[in-house]
Structure formats: structure tokens, C-alpha cells
């Protein structure tokens, strides 16, 4: 995870001084993430699990980025991201609560693809055989730290840009 700038650390520390966590949140604000939070992935219990989540993200990367242009786009909760990125690590046991949540996320992803007339371009059942590339290069196992850092940087940057646009939109509603 990239280090925070000193100014951002100070601002982050100061911003919460008057925050009341018991106050009701604005129902118009979706508190999800445009893409998975890299801090969540970085905090995985083992490097193998972290790498597995990154690999699923990379397999779905183009579709996940395409979602931004879809009228069906909506950010996903941390739980939804965990369910989606864990699809290869934890399987898809039928009739389980996690399976149902994962199916809900997959339906949202497929709805975005359908809205863009890209239905059928992704087959989630064949993800295990998908080739994973980063910067047009196949990835070794385990993932090198510099590649992990680049991927986390991309996730942080895109999530930040989304949050900035969402804040702007909220301010002008």
C-alpha cells in the first residue's frame, strides 16, 4: 500500500474530530466502493489469499472498469467485493448465504454488461482458465511486490477519482 502524504495524514486525523458516528447518514449517499478497497486486499491473512483476490480482480478488470460507463453502475459494499473476489478461493457452494450474495453481485455485473450490449462476453464459470495479464505481461506466482503495489495504486486512484466525482455530484444535486 502506498504511503500517505503527510498533509493527507494530518487532514485525515483532523477531519474526524467533530464526526458523530451515531448520526444518521444521508440515504442518498451510496457508501460503497467503485472498485475493491486495496486496504482490504492488503490485509488478507495470507499472501496466497491476497494474490488470489488480486488475480480475480485482474480477470474481471475490464468488465469492472466498463461498469463506470453503464447506466446500471452502482458502487458495491465491502461485503459484496469480498464475495465477488473470493469466488475462486471459496468456491460457489449452492444454497449458502454467501453464494446468494455472490450471485446478487454477479447479476449486477451482468446487468451492466447487458446495458452496454456486451451480454455474453464474460463467462464467470470459466474464470479459472482465464489468462491474467498486467501491463500485457503474464503474471508469475507468487505475485511480485512491485506488481502488487502498481495494482493497489490503480485501485486507490480510481476509487479516489470516483469518490471525487460522487462528492461533486452530491454537492450539486
N, C-alpha and C positions, 0 to 999 in steps of 0.2 A: 504494500500500500504506500503510495507516495506520501512524503512528509507534508504536513500542513505549513502554510506560510505563517510566520509569527503574527502578522496582522489578523489573519483569519482565526488563529487560536485565541487571540485577545477578544476579538469580536464574538466568537462563539461562547467564550466564558462569560462575557458581559451581557449578551443578549438574553440569557435565561434568568437574570436577576429578578425581573418582575413577572416571570411566567407563572401562571396558576394552572397546574396540571389537572385540577379538578373542574376548571371552567369548561363549559360545553364548547365543542368545536363547531366550526361553521359547516353545516351539512352540504353546502355547495362545493366544498373542497374535498377532492379525492386525495387521500393521503398515501396512495400507492407509489410505486416506482415505475418509471418508464422502462427501465431495464433493471436487471438484478443489482442489488446493492453489493459492490465489491467487498465491503467490510464483512458482510455476511459470509461470502465465499471464503475470504481470507481466514475467517475464524473457524473453518471446518476442523473437526477433531483430528483428522489425519491428512497428510499431503495427498494420499491416493484419492480420498473423497473430494478434496478441493480440486484436484486435477480432473476428476470425473465430472464435477459440476461445470468446470470451465469448458470441457470438451462438449458437453450438451449445449452450453451457450453458443459455442462456435458452430456447432452443427445447425443450430436454429438462427444464427446471427442475421442472415439476410432477411429472413421472414420477420424476425423481431424488429429489425430496423424498418422494414416495409410497413409495419403496423402504424408508424407515425403518420403516414400519408393516408391512412384509411379513415373514413368517417366513423368506423366502428371502434377506433382506438380508445382504450381506457387504461390507465396505469393499473398495475397488479400489486396486491398486498405482498408483504414479505412471505407470508404463508403460501400464497399462490406461486411465488417464484421458487420457493423451496420444493413444492410439489412438482412443478414442471422440470426443474433442473435435476431432481432426484429420480427421474423416470428410469434411467438406466441403472442407477445404483440400487434402487429399492424395488424395482420391478413394478408390475401393474396388477396386483392381486385383485381379482374381481370381487365385488361386493364389500369392499372395505371403504371406510370413511375417507381415507387418503386417496383411494382410487377415484371416488366420486369427485373430490375436489380437483384432482388432476384432470379428470375428464372435462370438468367445467372450464378449466384454463385452456385445454386443447380446443374446446368448442369456440371459445373467444378468439383464439388464434386462427382457427379455420374460418370463422365469420369474417375476420379481417381479410383473409386471402380471397374469400368468395366476393367480398365487396370490391376488390380490385381485379376481379375476373381472373384470379390466379388459382382457382379451386383445382385441387388435384396435383399441384406442383410439389407438395410435401406429403410424404407418407411417413407418419410418425412410427409406424410399426417396423420400418426398415432403418431406423436411426442407427442401430448398431453397426450397420455396414457402410455408413456414410464416411467419406474421406474428409478428414479435418485438416484445413489449411489455415495458416496465419501468415499474412503477407506473401501469399502464393507459395508457401513452403509447407511441406508436411511436418507435423509436429512429432518430436521424439517422446518416448515415455521413460522416465517422468519428464514433465514439462520443465524447461529451463527457467530459472528465476527471472531473467531479463524478459522473457516472453510473458510470463505471468504479470510482471509489472506493466508491460505495454497494454495487455488486455484490461487490467484493472484501471489503468489511466483512461482508456477509451470509455469504460463503463462510468467512471466518475465524471468525465467530461460530458458525455451525452446526457446523463441524469441531471447534471448541473444545468445544462442548456435547456432541458425540458422544464425543470423547476423554474428557471428564469422566465420562460415563455408563459408557463402556467400562472406565475405571480403577476406578470404583466396583464394577462387576460383577466385575472380576478380583479385587479385594480381598476380596469376599465369597463367592468360589467355594470 
